[in-house]
């Protein structure tokens, strides 16, 4: 049975860990309360800017010195933005952990925030956003999230062009000061480490001010059931999403199995029925998406204008038919796929650290590998059917990009 480490600083910051003794590497993952939903109303995309700006100087190091210090330790790092968090992760050899934590404490708590570096970070975010015009698949799914989730949870993590251009160094620095409160941070580590030593170091760096004024969110549904964005060309990009219970409602594994039956392999229902049998599209796939309080199964399909309506109709038909029964062989394939994903995650210290932090935030506890494996192995078709009958797919949010609208019959 895997061991799970836990410690809470006096200010409330949570430290989590799972040792993996047979590896010589270690990864850590910070969840900072600076996701897209927690930003001021006119600052959509600030998280993407901040994720780059933080690494352009920290502590007593300028931008170049900081990157050289990170590279000298062989650290592979990454940042990401979700609705609820800005994440910062790093992986390295175990011997580099102590200086790495010191570096990242500077990055998070003492970023230089040099005004002359801000424009470089903002321009990168603008370029990435403008690049969506060449990637309609990502564009339609971002638009789908905006329509499906209540505001502000559906806001694009990449931002909006006018709001990105309206950001200033002063406004962005104020967001960092407001959001980067250690008491609201979650830190997770996985691999080869000494947890007592990590806790002592984190106490030294992060055990500061305990006062914090909670950020209040009042979600509001503003989306429409169908939105079309005109675009020239010979392709139609379809995004579809339907509501399901979030991960903390107790039916996560049944819903993940349902998604796998729909889209987990080349034998899945969507691939077989939409692409192979009818030749309606060149790409189709579904996935589970969740915040702490809202979740849905999304689906993407790429097709042609003459096949777009039938493609959408058949996808919805396949979603609706799930509750009528799942075959044993479908369940077996779903279990194999889910267990394979689990094994791959377990072999990556970076994935495991991120999973530990996410579990604590979404569930209030960390699931051990054995628990997850047993839940998957014990799934039965009747479990999935019962869940889908209790939580049927009743409403669909649809977004399309293409030369003409689709008249949906849903």
C-alpha positions in Angstrom: 0.0 0.0 0.0 1.4 3.4 -1.0 2.2 5.8 1.8 0.7 9.3 1.7 2.4 12.2 3.6 0.5 15.1 5.0 1.4 18.3 6.8 -0.3 21.7 7.3 1.6 24.8 8.0 0.4 27.2 10.8 -1.1 29.5 8.2 -3.1 26.7 6.6 -1.0 25.8 3.6 -1.3 22.1 2.8 1.7 19.9 2.0 1.2 16.5 0.5 3.5 13.7 -0.6 3.8 10.2 -2.0 7.2 8.7 -1.9 8.3 6.4 -4.7 11.4 4.7 -3.4 12.6 3.0 -6.6 13.1 6.3 -8.6 16.0 8.8 -8.4 13.9 11.8 -9.4 11.3 14.0 -7.7 8.5 16.3 -8.8 6.5 18.9 -7.0 3.3 20.7 -7.9 1.9 24.0 -6.6 -1.7 24.9 -6.9 -2.1 28.7 -6.5 -5.5 30.4 -6.1 -5.2 32.4 -9.3 -7.3 30.6 -11.8 -9.3 32.3 -14.5 -12.5 32.4 -12.4 -10.7 34.2 -9.5 -9.4 37.1 -11.6 -11.0 40.6 -11.8 -13.7 40.9 -14.4 -11.6 42.9 -16.9 -8.5 40.7 -16.7 -9.3 37.6 -18.6 -6.0 36.0 -19.6 -4.0 37.5 -16.8 -3.1 34.0 -15.5 -1.4 33.2 -18.8 0.7 36.4 -18.5 1.5 35.8 -14.9 2.7 32.2 -15.5 5.4 33.6 -17.8 6.2 36.8 -16.0 7.0 35.0 -12.7 10.0 33.4 -14.4 11.4 36.7 -15.7 13.3 37.4 -12.5 12.8 36.5 -8.8 14.6 37.1 -5.5 18.0 38.7 -6.3 18.1 37.2 -9.9 17.1 38.9 -13.1 15.4 37.0 -15.9 18.6 35.5 -17.4 20.1 34.6 -14.0 16.9 32.9 -12.9 16.7 30.7 -16.0 20.4 29.8 -15.7 19.9 28.8 -12.1 16.9 26.6 -13.1 18.9 25.1 -16.0 21.9 24.4 -13.8 19.8 22.2 -11.6 18.4 20.3 -14.6 14.8 21.3 -13.7 12.0 20.6 -16.1 9.2 23.1 -15.2 5.8 24.0 -16.5 2.9 26.3 -15.7 -0.8 26.0 -16.4 -4.0 27.8 -15.8 -7.4 26.3 -15.0 -10.7 27.8 -13.9 -9.6 27.6 -10.2 -5.8 27.6 -10.1 -2.5 28.6 -11.6 -0.3 25.6 -11.4 3.5 25.5 -11.2 5.3 22.2 -11.5 8.9 21.0 -11.6 10.8 17.8 -12.0 14.4 17.1 -11.3 17.0 14.7 -9.8 16.3 14.1 -6.1 19.7 15.7 -5.1 18.5 19.0 -6.6 15.3 19.2 -4.6 16.5 21.6 -1.8 17.9 24.3 -4.0 14.9 23.9 -6.4 12.5 24.6 -3.6 14.4 27.7 -2.6 14.3 28.9 -6.2 10.6 28.3 -6.6 9.9 30.0 -3.3 11.5 33.1 -4.8 9.5 32.7 -8.0 6.2 32.5 -6.1 6.7 34.8 -3.2 9.4 37.2 -4.5 9.0 37.7 -8.2 10.8 40.7 -9.5 7.8 41.8 -11.7 10.0 44.0 -13.8 7.9 46.3 -16.0 10.3 46.0 -18.9 9.7 42.2 -18.9 5.9 42.4 -18.6 5.4 43.3 -22.3 7.3 40.2 -23.4 5.0 38.0 -21.3 1.9 39.8 -22.4 2.9 39.5 -26.1 3.5 35.8 -25.8 -0.1 35.4 -24.4 -1.5 37.6 -27.2 0.4 35.5 -29.9 -0.9 32.3 -28.4 -4.5 33.5 -28.4 -4.2 34.8 -32.0 -2.8 31.4 -32.9 -6.2 29.9 -32.2 -7.4 31.1 -35.6 -5.2 28.4 -37.1 -6.5 25.8 -34.6 -10.3 25.7 -34.9 -10.5 22.5 -32.9 -9.1 24.1 -29.8 -11.1 27.3 -30.6 -14.5 25.5 -30.7 -13.8 23.7 -27.4 -12.8 26.9 -25.6 -16.0 28.5 -26.9 -17.9 25.5 -25.7 -16.6 25.8 -22.2 -17.6 29.5 -22.1 -21.2 28.5 -23.0 -21.5 25.4 -20.8 -20.0 26.5 -17.5 -21.5 29.3 -15.4 -19.6 32.5 -15.5 -16.8 33.0 -14.3 -15.9 29.2 -14.5 -16.3 29.1 -18.2 -13.9 32.0 -18.9 -11.1 31.2 -21.3 -7.7 30.6 -19.6 -6.1 32.0 -22.7 -7.9 35.3 -22.3 -9.7 37.8 -24.5 -7.7 40.0 -26.8 -9.0 43.4 -25.6 -8.6 42.5 -22.0 -5.1 41.1 -22.6 -4.1 44.3 -24.3 -5.6 46.3 -21.4 -3.4 44.7 -18.8 -0.7 46.8 -17.2 2.3 45.8 -15.1 0.7 47.5 -12.1 -2.7 45.8 -12.5 -1.1 42.4 -13.0 1.3 42.8 -10.1 -1.8 43.7 -7.9 -3.4 40.4 -9.0 -0.3 38.5 -7.9 -0.2 40.2 -4.5 -4.0 39.5 -4.0 -4.0 35.9 -5.2 -0.7 34.4 -4.1 -1.6 33.9 -0.5 0.3 30.9 1.0 -2.6 29.9 3.2 -4.6 29.1 0.1 -1.9 27.2 -1.7 -1.6 23.4 -2.1 1.8 21.8 -2.5 2.3 18.2 -3.5 5.5 16.2 -4.0 6.2 12.7 -5.4 9.3 10.6 -5.9 12.4 10.4 -3.8 12.4 12.9 -1.0 12.7 13.4 2.8 9.3 14.7 3.8 10.5 16.0 7.2 13.2 18.0 5.5 10.7 19.3 2.9 8.3 20.4 5.6 11.1 22.3 7.5 12.1 24.0 4.3 8.5 24.9 3.4 7.9 26.3 6.9 10.9 28.5 6.4 9.7 29.9 3.1 5.9 29.9 3.2 4.8 30.0 6.8 3.9 33.7 6.7 0.8 35.8 7.2 -2.3 33.9 8.2 -4.8 36.6 7.4 -6.8 36.1 4.3 -10.0 37.5 2.9 -11.8 34.8 0.9 -12.7 35.5 -2.7 -16.4 35.3 -3.2 -17.7 33.9 -6.5 -21.4 34.2 -7.6 -21.7 31.9 -10.6 -24.2 33.0 -13.2 -25.3 31.0 -16.3 -25.1 33.2 -19.4 -24.5 30.6 -22.1 -26.8 29.5 -24.9 -27.8 26.0 -25.9 -26.5 26.6 -29.4 -23.9 29.1 -30.7 -22.4 29.2 -34.2 -19.3 31.1 -35.3 -19.1 31.7 -39.1 -15.9 30.6 -40.8 -15.0 30.0 -44.4 -13.6 26.8 -45.6 -14.8 23.2 -46.2 -14.8 22.1 -42.6 -17.3 22.2 -39.7 -16.0 21.9 -36.1 -18.6 20.7 -33.6 -18.3 21.0 -29.8 -20.9 19.4 -27.6 -21.2 19.1 -23.8 -23.7 17.7 -21.4 -23.8 18.0 -17.6 -22.8 15.2 -15.2 -22.1 15.2 -11.4 -18.7 16.5 -10.4 -16.0 14.2 -9.1 -16.9 14.7 -5.5 -20.4 13.3 -5.9 -19.4 9.6 -5.7 -19.9 8.4 -9.3 -16.6 9.4 -10.9 -15.5 5.9 -11.9 -18.8 5.0 -13.5 -18.8 8.2 -15.5 -15.2 7.7 -16.6 -16.1 4.2 -17.7 -19.0 5.7 -19.7 -16.6 8.1 -21.4 -14.3 5.3 -22.2 -17.1 3.3 -23.8 -18.0 6.3 -25.9 -14.4 7.3 -26.8 -11.7 5.2 -25.2 -10.4 3.3 -28.2 -10.9 2.6 -31.9 -13.6 0.1 -30.8 -15.5 2.8 -28.9 -19.1 3.7 -29.9 -18.3 7.2 -31.3 -15.5 6.0 -33.4 -17.4 3.0 -34.7 -20.8 4.5 -35.2 -19.9 8.1 -36.3 -16.7 7.6 -38.3 -16.3 3.9 -39.3 -19.9 2.8 -40.2 -21.2 6.1 -41.6 -18.1 8.0 -42.6 -19.5 11.2 -41.1 -16.3 12.7 -39.7 -12.5 12.6 -39.8 -12.1 13.1 -36.0 -14.4 12.4 -33.0 -13.7 12.0 -29.3 -15.2 12.7 -25.9 -13.6 13.5 -22.5 -14.6 14.2 -18.9 -14.2 17.8 -17.7 -14.7 19.0 -14.1 -14.2 21.9 -11.7 -14.9 21.4 -8.0 -18.6 22.1 -8.4 -19.4 21.6 -12.1 -18.7 18.8 -14.6 -19.6 17.6 -18.0 -18.8 15.2 -20.8 -17.6 17.1 -23.9 -17.3 15.8 -27.4 -15.5 17.2 -30.5 -16.1 16.2 -34.1 -14.6 17.5 -37.3 -16.7 17.0 -40.5 -18.0 18.7 -43.7 -21.0 21.0 -44.0 -23.1 18.4 -45.8 -22.6 15.9 -43.0 -22.5 18.2 -40.0 -26.2 17.8 -38.9 -26.1 14.1 -39.2 -22.8 13.9 -37.3 -24.3 15.9 -34.4 -27.5 13.8 -34.4 -25.6 10.5 -34.3 -23.3 11.7 -31.5 -26.3 12.7 -29.4 -28.0 9.4 -30.2 -24.9 7.5 -29.0 -24.8 9.6 -25.8 -28.5 8.9 -25.1 -28.2 5.2 -25.8 -25.5 4.6 -23.1 -28.1 4.3 -20.3 -29.8 1.5 -22.1 -27.0 -1.0 -21.6 -23.3 -1.6 -21.8 -21.9 -4.9 -23.0 -19.3 -6.9 -21.0 -16.7 -6.6 -23.7 -17.2 -2.8 -23.7 -16.7 -2.7 -20.0 -13.6 -4.8 -20.2 -12.0 -2.5 -22.8 -12.9 0.5 -20.6 -11.3 -1.1 -17.6 -8.1 -1.9 -19.5 -7.9 1.6 -20.8 -8.5 3.2 -17.4 -6.0 0.9 -15.7 -3.4 1.6 -18.4 -3.8 5.3 -17.9 -3.4 4.7 -14.1 -0.2 2.8 -14.6 1.3 5.4 -16.8 0.4 8.1 -14.3 2.0 6.1 -11.5 5.2 5.8 -13.4 5.4 9.6 -13.7 6.3 11.5 -10.6 5.1 14.7 -12.3 1.7 13.2 -13.0 1.4 11.8 -9.6 2.2 15.1 -7.8 -0.4 16.8 -9.9 -2.9 14.1 -9.2 -2.3 14.3 -5.4 -2.8 18.1 -5.4 -5.9 17.8 -7.5 -7.4 15.1 -5.3 -7.0 17.2 -2.2 -8.6 20.2 -3.8 -11.5 18.4 -5.4 -12.2 15.7 -2.8 -10.6 16.9 0.4 -8.5 13.8 0.5 -5.9 11.9 -1.6 -6.9 8.6 -3.2 -4.2 5.9 -3.0 -3.2 4.0 -6.2 -4.6 0.8 -4.7 -8.0 2.4 -4.1 -8.2 3.7 -7.6 -7.2 0.4 -9.1 -9.7 -1.5 -7.0 -12.5 0.9 -8.0 -11.8 0.4 -11.6 -11.4 -3.4 -11.4 -14.8 -3.8 -9.5 -16.9 -1.8 -12.0 -19.8 -3.6 -13.6 -21.9 -2.7 -16.6 -24.9 -2.4 -14.2 -23.1 0.2 -12.1 -22.6 2.4 -15.1 -26.2 1.9 -16.4 -27.6 2.8 -12.9 -25.5 6.0 -12.8 -26.6 7.1 -16.2 -30.3 6.4 -15.5 -30.0 8.4 -12.3 -28.1 11.2 -14.1 -29.4 11.1 -17.7 -28.0 13.2 -20.5 -30.9 15.6 -20.8 -29.6 18.9 -22.2 -26.7 19.6 -24.6 -24.7 22.7 -25.2 -23.5 22.9 -28.8 -21.0 25.2 -30.5 -20.0 25.0 -34.1 -17.4 26.8 -36.3 -18.0 26.6 -40.0 -19.6 28.1 -43.1 -23.2 27.7 -41.9 -25.3 26.9 -38.9 -26.5 23.5 -37.9 -30.2 23.2 -37.1 -30.0 20.9 -34.1 -32.9 18.4 -33.5 -31.8 17.8 -29.9 
